[in-house]
Amino acid sequence: MPDSAASRRTAVVIGGGMTGMLAAAVLAEHADVTLVERDVLPDGPHPRKGLPQARHAHVLWSGGVKALEELLPGVVDELVGRGARRSRIMTDLVSKAPSGQWFRRFHHARHISLLCSRDLLDSVVRARVLADRRVSLRQRTEVLSLEGDSGRVSGVRIRTGDTHATLAADLVVDAGGRGSRAPAWLRSLGLPPVAERTVDAGLGYASRIYRAPGTTADGFPIVNVQADPRRNPGRGGIITPIEGGRWLVTLAGTRGGRPSAKNEEFVPFALGLPHPVIGELLAGAEPETDVVTTRSTANKRRYYEKAARWPDGFAVLGEAVAGYNPVYGHGLSAAAQSVVALRDVLRRHGLLAPGTSRRIQRAAARPVENAWNLAVGQDVFYPGASDQPPTRLEKNLAAFVDRAVDAGSRNPHALRILLDVMSMEKPPARLLMPDMLALVYLGRKKPPLDGPPLTERERAAATA
């Protein structure tokens, strides 16, 4: 149950990104919250320093959309009112699987994604959270260390300019992203190191915003050509319609085949993907920005939920626990679902109950595990991705997923089950249930499509 107003507690959230904002909204039910942010957050839908991945395509899958709406009721309608779009999967998605098949489209979609720029998404969420008087923001402030001992964290030591101070807190939540210093902070309290794993496909990204060509600004589908981890280098790309009648186009390639930052090489790279449809659609599009690139795409996970000892008063969420290859689009959804887990634990146990922090860590690990398995199940097959070669289990699971994808591309019932998993509404184990096994091995299947399922009207719209 939420702590009573008569006994208001204090909480500190490290990091003013998406995970930090959502965590602050949840913690405000129980405490007065201080958000500590190293940089200055923008006023409105503008780029945020320290978030290079914001310049690339983002897709919030339906599991993440539901979590976001649970945490901030009405926020999805607000985003749509600002230009975001609810995209129906597979109605508004043209997608080529890593194993090569084109997925069929159908009219009765039960999964959605939310399409908009990351700048708009962050801006709307940030405004909603900071409007709460129980949440205060300290910018240009760095967290130096945790206060407390190996049994309980009691606050943080901070620096703002040349001024040092201590913020006391009943709960500290680290939502500091990939650059989280939690491993070093925990060791300084006398706690043992936490197990980590990195799987790095070596993917590089290049993105550019285009004015939507012809009459495609309204209602054009996402177009996605996924990289094949069994081909080296792997190359893929996506066209994501965003607010303002624009396309955010992201191209990707692994080691030896990464896209460059040169504007003149962007469309030729797109034409060289496993299918040239993205490059063909860009032929009539006018670029609005130069190309931007990044290579910070490794999957990295810290197994805090398995720690032999864990202090009360401290929890880690979002990319501070696990960062994923952005190509799969599950990072935001996993983060939002992890904050839902935080909310549920605090409502059941309150802020100060012994063991609450460990319960938070274990509950938040479930969506992390789901997103991790989806990403690593593909990326581990790229050369040099991991110090350890794929295990027999990983090979067997990947072979089964290939068969499930093939079934999904040729059977709508199998595709809906596959989308339950890809949309993060169900865990990957859903693919192993008897009904899906029957569809994979025994179900009737249509012949594969021989090309992207764009309608004649959609193709004509790109050149109108």
TIMITOR-171541 format. One line per 8 residues: number of its first residue (from 1); their letters; for each residue z, x, y of C-alpha. Coordinates in steps of 0.5 Angstrom, whole numbers, plus 500, padded with zeros to 3 digits. Last residue first. Example, Ala and Ser with C-alpha at 12.3 -4.5 7.8 and 13.67 -1.06 7.14 Angstrom:
2
2 = SA = 514:527:498 ~ 516:525:491
***
This chain:
464
464 = ATAAARER = 387:505:522 ~ 388:512:518 ~ 395:511:515 ~ 394:504:515 ~ 388:504:510 ~ 392:507:505 ~ 398:502:506 ~ 393:496:505
456 = ETLPPGDL = 389:500:499 ~ 396:500:496 ~ 400:506:494 ~ 401:507:487 ~ 400:515:487 ~ 396:517:481 ~ 394:516:474 ~ 399:511:472
448 = PPKKRGLY = 402:512:465 ~ 400:507:460 ~ 405:501:459 ~ 411:502:455 ~ 414:497:449 ~ 421:500:448 ~ 423:503:441 ~ 426:510:443
440 = VLALMDPM = 427:510:451 ~ 428:502:451 ~ 433:502:445 ~ 437:508:448 ~ 437:504:454 ~ 440:498:451 ~ 445:502:447 ~ 448:506:452
432 = LLRAPPKE = 446:513:453 ~ 443:513:460 ~ 450:509:463 ~ 453:516:461 ~ 450:518:468 ~ 455:514:472 ~ 453:508:475 ~ 452:506:482
424 = MSMVDLLI = 450:513:484 ~ 443:511:486 ~ 440:515:481 ~ 444:512:475 ~ 443:505:477 ~ 436:507:478 ~ 435:509:471 ~ 437:503:469
416 = RLAHPNRS = 432:499:473 ~ 427:504:470 ~ 428:502:463 ~ 427:495:465 ~ 421:496:469 ~ 418:500:463 ~ 412:505:464 ~ 415:510:469
408 = GADVARDV = 422:509:466 ~ 421:511:459 ~ 418:517:462 ~ 424:518:466 ~ 429:517:460 ~ 424:522:456 ~ 425:527:461 ~ 433:525:461
400 = FAALNKEL = 433:526:454 ~ 430:533:454 ~ 435:535:460 ~ 441:533:456 ~ 438:537:450 ~ 437:543:454 ~ 444:542:458 ~ 447:542:451
392 = RTPPQDSA = 444:548:448 ~ 447:551:454 ~ 442:553:460 ~ 442:561:462 ~ 449:563:465 ~ 448:567:471 ~ 445:561:474 ~ 439:559:478
384 = GPYFVDQG = 435:566:477 ~ 429:562:474 ~ 429:555:475 ~ 432:551:469 ~ 439:550:472 ~ 436:546:477 ~ 435:540:473 ~ 441:538:470
376 = VALNWANE = 445:541:476 ~ 443:536:481 ~ 444:530:476 ~ 450:533:473 ~ 453:535:480 ~ 452:528:483 ~ 456:525:477 ~ 461:530:477
368 = VPRAAARQ = 463:529:485 ~ 463:522:484 ~ 469:523:479 ~ 472:529:482 ~ 475:524:488 ~ 479:521:483 ~ 482:528:481 ~ 483:530:488
360 = IRRSTGPA = 486:524:490 ~ 491:524:484 ~ 493:531:486 ~ 495:530:493 ~ 499:523:491 ~ 503:527:486 ~ 510:526:489 ~ 509:519:494
352 = LLGHRRLV = 508:521:501 ~ 502:518:503 ~ 502:511:500 ~ 501:510:492 ~ 496:504:491 ~ 493:504:498 ~ 493:512:498 ~ 489:512:492
344 = DRLAVVSQ = 484:507:493 ~ 483:510:500 ~ 482:517:497 ~ 477:514:492 ~ 473:511:498 ~ 473:518:501 ~ 470:521:495 ~ 465:515:495
336 = AAASLGHG = 462:517:502 ~ 462:524:500 ~ 458:523:493 ~ 453:518:497 ~ 452:524:503 ~ 451:529:498 ~ 446:525:493 ~ 439:526:496
328 = YVPNYGAV = 436:530:490 ~ 433:535:494 ~ 439:537:498 ~ 441:542:493 ~ 448:540:492 ~ 455:542:495 ~ 461:541:492 ~ 469:541:494
320 = AEGLVAFG = 468:543:501 ~ 462:539:501 ~ 466:532:501 ~ 473:532:500 ~ 479:537:499 ~ 487:535:499 ~ 493:537:501 ~ 500:534:502
312 = DPWRAAKE = 503:536:495 ~ 501:543:493 ~ 496:543:486 ~ 498:548:480 ~ 494:548:474 ~ 488:547:478 ~ 483:542:474 ~ 482:537:480
304 = YYRRKNAT = 480:543:484 ~ 474:545:480 ~ 470:548:486 ~ 462:547:486 ~ 456:550:489 ~ 449:547:488 ~ 445:552:493 ~ 441:549:498
296 = SRTTVVDT = 442:554:504 ~ 435:556:505 ~ 433:553:512 ~ 427:551:515 ~ 424:548:522 ~ 417:546:523 ~ 415:545:531 ~ 416:538:533
288 = EPEAGALL = 412:531:535 ~ 407:532:530 ~ 401:527:530 ~ 399:524:524 ~ 392:523:521 ~ 391:529:516 ~ 399:527:514 ~ 397:522:509
280 = EGIVPHPL = 393:527:505 ~ 398:532:506 ~ 403:528:503 ~ 398:525:497 ~ 396:532:495 ~ 399:532:488 ~ 403:538:485 ~ 404:540:492
272 = GLAFPVFE = 398:544:495 ~ 396:539:500 ~ 403:539:503 ~ 403:547:503 ~ 396:546:507 ~ 400:541:512 ~ 405:546:514 ~ 401:552:514
264 = ENKASPRG = 399:551:522 ~ 406:550:524 ~ 409:557:521 ~ 416:556:519 ~ 414:558:512 ~ 414:554:505 ~ 417:557:499 ~ 413:559:493
256 = GRTGALTV = 416:565:491 ~ 423:563:490 ~ 423:555:490 ~ 419:551:494 ~ 420:545:499 ~ 417:540:504 ~ 420:535:508 ~ 417:530:513
248 = LWRGGEIP = 421:526:518 ~ 416:520:519 ~ 417:517:526 ~ 416:510:529 ~ 423:510:533 ~ 427:510:527 ~ 426:514:520 ~ 420:514:515
240 = TIIGGRGP = 421:519:510 ~ 415:523:507 ~ 418:527:502 ~ 416:534:499 ~ 415:538:492 ~ 414:545:490 ~ 417:549:484 ~ 415:556:483
232 = NRRPDAQV = 415:556:477 ~ 414:550:473 ~ 419:548:468 ~ 423:545:474 ~ 418:541:477 ~ 418:539:484 ~ 418:532:486 ~ 413:528:490
224 = NVIPFGDA = 416:523:494 ~ 413:518:499 ~ 418:513:502 ~ 414:507:504 ~ 411:504:510 ~ 414:498:513 ~ 413:499:520 ~ 410:505:523
216 = TTGPARYI = 404:505:519 ~ 399:502:523 ~ 395:509:525 ~ 400:515:524 ~ 407:515:524 ~ 409:520:530 ~ 411:526:526 ~ 417:530:525
208 = RSAYGLGA = 417:537:521 ~ 421:540:516 ~ 421:546:512 ~ 426:547:506 ~ 427:553:501 ~ 429:552:494 ~ 433:558:491 ~ 434:554:485
200 = DVTREAVP = 442:556:486 ~ 447:554:481 ~ 454:556:483 ~ 460:555:479 ~ 468:555:481 ~ 474:556:478 ~ 480:555:482 ~ 484:562:484
192 = PLGLSRLW = 492:562:483 ~ 497:559:488 ~ 501:564:492 ~ 500:560:499 ~ 495:565:501 ~ 491:564:495 ~ 491:556:497 ~ 488:559:504
184 = APARSGRG = 483:563:501 ~ 480:558:496 ~ 481:553:502 ~ 476:556:507 ~ 471:551:507 ~ 464:554:509 ~ 460:549:505 ~ 464:543:508
176 = GADVVLDA = 470:543:513 ~ 473:536:510 ~ 480:539:508 ~ 485:534:508 ~ 492:535:511 ~ 497:530:509 ~ 504:529:512 ~ 502:533:518
168 = ALTAHTDG = 505:539:523 ~ 500:542:527 ~ 501:549:529 ~ 499:553:535 ~ 495:559:538 ~ 492:559:544 ~ 486:564:546 ~ 481:559:545
160 = TRIRVGSV = 484:554:541 ~ 487:557:535 ~ 490:553:529 ~ 496:553:524 ~ 496:547:519 ~ 501:542:517 ~ 506:541:512 ~ 503:544:505
152 = RGSDGELS = 507:543:499 ~ 509:546:493 ~ 505:553:494 ~ 508:553:501 ~ 508:551:508 ~ 503:552:513 ~ 495:552:512 ~ 491:557:515
144 = LVETRQRL = 487:559:521 ~ 484:552:523 ~ 479:553:529 ~ 479:549:535 ~ 473:548:540 ~ 474:540:539 ~ 481:537:538 ~ 479:529:536
136 = SVRRDALV = 484:524:536 ~ 485:518:531 ~ 490:512:532 ~ 486:510:538 ~ 480:508:533 ~ 474:508:538 ~ 473:515:535 ~ 471:512:528
128 = RARVVSDL = 466:507:530 ~ 463:513:535 ~ 462:518:529 ~ 459:513:524 ~ 454:511:529 ~ 453:518:532 ~ 453:521:524 ~ 447:516:522
120 = LDRSCLLS = 443:517:528 ~ 443:525:528 ~ 442:524:520 ~ 435:521:522 ~ 434:514:519 ~ 433:511:512 ~ 438:507:508 ~ 437:506:501
112 = IHRAHHFR = 436:500:496 ~ 437:498:489 ~ 436:491:486 ~ 428:491:487 ~ 424:485:485 ~ 418:487:488 ~ 416:492:483 ~ 413:499:484
104 = RFWQGSPA = 411:504:478 ~ 414:511:478 ~ 408:516:477 ~ 410:521:472 ~ 410:529:472 ~ 416:531:469 ~ 419:532:476 ~ 418:525:477
96 = KSVLDTMI = 412:522:482 ~ 415:517:487 ~ 412:512:492 ~ 418:508:494 ~ 418:501:498 ~ 419:497:492 ~ 422:501:487 ~ 427:502:491
88 = RSRRAGRG = 428:497:497 ~ 429:501:504 ~ 434:498:509 ~ 432:501:515 ~ 435:505:521 ~ 433:503:528 ~ 439:502:532 ~ 440:495:529
80 = VLEDVVGP = 439:498:522 ~ 445:502:524 ~ 449:497:526 ~ 448:492:520 ~ 450:498:516 ~ 456:499:520 ~ 459:492:519 ~ 465:494:515
72 = LLEELAKV = 467:501:516 ~ 469:504:509 ~ 466:499:505 ~ 460:499:508 ~ 460:507:507 ~ 461:506:500 ~ 456:500:499 ~ 451:505:502
64 = GGSWLVHA = 453:511:498 ~ 452:507:492 ~ 445:505:495 ~ 442:512:496 ~ 443:515:503 ~ 436:519:504 ~ 436:525:508 ~ 430:529:510
56 = HRAQPLGK = 431:535:514 ~ 434:537:521 ~ 441:535:519 ~ 441:541:514 ~ 442:545:519 ~ 449:542:521 ~ 453:548:524 ~ 451:545:531
48 = RPHPGDPL = 450:538:531 ~ 443:535:533 ~ 443:529:538 ~ 444:521:536 ~ 450:520:542 ~ 455:525:545 ~ 454:531:541 ~ 461:534:537
40 = VDREVLTV = 463:541:540 ~ 464:546:535 ~ 471:548:531 ~ 473:541:529 ~ 480:538:528 ~ 481:531:527 ~ 488:529:528 ~ 490:522:525
32 = DAHEALVA = 496:518:526 ~ 498:515:520 ~ 497:510:514 ~ 491:506:516 ~ 488:511:520 ~ 488:515:514 ~ 482:511:512 ~ 478:512:518
24 = AALMGTMG = 480:520:518 ~ 477:520:512 ~ 470:517:514 ~ 470:522:520 ~ 471:528:516 ~ 466:526:510 ~ 461:525:516 ~ 462:531:520
16 = GGIVVATR = 468:533:524 ~ 472:538:520 ~ 479:539:518 ~ 483:532:518 ~ 490:532:520 ~ 495:527:518 ~ 501:524:521 ~ 506:519:519
8 = RSAASDPM = 508:512:522 ~ 514:509:520 ~ 515:503:523 ~ 507:502:523 ~ 508:501:515 ~ 505:506:510 ~ 499:502:507 ~ 500:500:500
***
